[in-house]
Amino acid sequence: MSAGVAERRLVPTELAALAAGVKPETIRKWASRGKLTRYGRPGRAEYDLAELLAVLGGRQPLPVDTAAR
């Protein structure tokens, strides 16, 4: 990782939805509308957690257990 460049923490759609407190369909909608960047390959969408939290702005996301890493 370079200085000043954050590493992407990519998660699948279902986990992104859980972190945001929304349905997976909402995550897909946000991506199709350009609110979120979709990473991954066909059939395997992934989203950057930092970008997701930035999109949420004032919304309170559900806590994510970081001890399971």
Protein Blocks (a to p, Z undefined) as FASTA:
>chain_A
ZZhiacdddddfklmmmmnopafklmmmmmmnopaccedjehiacddfklmmmmnmmacc
ddddfklZZ
